[in-house]
Amino acid sequence: MIFALFQQTPASGPPGWTQFIFIGGMGLMFYFLLIRPQSKARKETEARLAKLKAGDEVVLSSGLYATIDRVEDKHIWVKIGSSVVKAKRTAVAALATEPETPQN
């Protein structure tokens, strides 16, 4: 009787290719839920920063409202009150005139 238990064939599981389909589906979900939205937002941010020009009113990442005095390659000169200071382009969080986008 004991030998009969050892001689039984194990129950066969699903074919091996179904695991590859599952992994591929997870990869697609990862792409559409994480990678694609981030790259889309990065492109929009780069396009917005490329359009900056003198005279635009902006909100800096520190929360200060400033007016752009002049624009250089990687830096901008902003007027805060009566003083002009140098800041990185990436410090611009948004244009002060554009509507706020709802955060999730």
C-alpha positions in Angstrom: 0.0 0.0 0.0 2.8 2.4 0.8 4.5 1.7 -2.4 1.3 2.5 -4.3 1.4 6.0 -2.8 4.9 6.6 -4.1 4.0 5.3 -7.6 1.2 7.7 -8.1 1.9 10.5 -10.6 1.8 14.0 -9.2 -1.0 16.2 -10.3 0.1 18.3 -13.2 -0.1 22.0 -12.9 -0.7 24.6 -15.5 1.6 24.7 -18.5 4.9 26.7 -18.1 4.0 29.3 -20.7 1.1 30.7 -18.5 3.7 31.9 -16.0 5.3 34.0 -18.8 1.9 35.5 -19.7 1.4 36.4 -16.1 4.8 38.1 -15.8 4.2 39.9 -19.1 0.9 41.2 -17.8 2.5 42.4 -14.7 5.1 44.2 -16.8 2.4 45.9 -18.8 0.6 47.0 -15.7 3.8 48.4 -14.3 4.5 50.3 -17.5 1.0 51.8 -17.8 0.5 52.6 -14.1 4.0 53.9 -13.2 6.4 54.6 -16.0 4.2 56.1 -18.7 2.5 58.7 -16.4 5.9 59.8 -15.0 7.5 60.3 -18.4 4.4 62.2 -19.6 4.6 64.5 -16.6 8.3 65.0 -17.1 7.8 66.0 -20.7 5.1 68.5 -19.8 7.4 70.0 -17.1 10.3 70.3 -19.5 8.1 72.0 -22.1 6.7 74.4 -19.5 10.3 75.3 -18.4 11.4 75.8 -22.0 8.7 78.4 -22.5 9.7 80.7 -19.7 10.5 84.2 -20.7 11.2 87.6 -19.1 8.1 89.2 -17.5 6.3 85.9 -16.6 5.0 85.7 -13.1 5.9 82.4 -11.5 5.6 80.5 -8.3 8.9 79.0 -7.0 9.2 75.7 -5.3 9.6 77.6 -2.0 6.2 79.1 -2.5 7.4 82.6 -3.3 5.8 84.5 -6.1 8.3 86.2 -8.4 8.6 87.9 -11.8 11.3 86.6 -14.2 13.8 89.4 -15.0 16.0 87.5 -17.5 16.5 83.9 -18.6 19.7 82.0 -19.1 20.4 78.3 -20.1 20.2 76.7 -16.6 19.4 79.7 -14.5 16.8 82.5 -14.3 17.0 85.8 -12.6 13.8 86.6 -10.7 12.6 89.8 -9.1 11.2 89.3 -5.6 10.1 92.6 -4.3 12.8 95.1 -5.1 15.7 92.6 -5.3 16.8 90.4 -8.1 18.0 86.9 -7.3 19.4 84.0 -9.3 17.5 80.7 -9.3 17.6 77.4 -11.2 15.0 76.9 -13.8 13.9 73.8 -12.0 12.9 75.9 -9.0 9.9 77.1 -10.9 6.9 75.1 -9.7 4.3 76.8 -11.8 3.3 79.9 -13.7 1.2 82.1 -11.4 -1.4 82.6 -14.1 -2.0 79.0 -15.0 -4.8 77.1 -13.3 -3.8 74.7 -10.5 -4.0 71.0 -11.5 -5.8 68.8 -8.9 -3.4 66.5 -7.0 -4.4 62.8 -6.5 
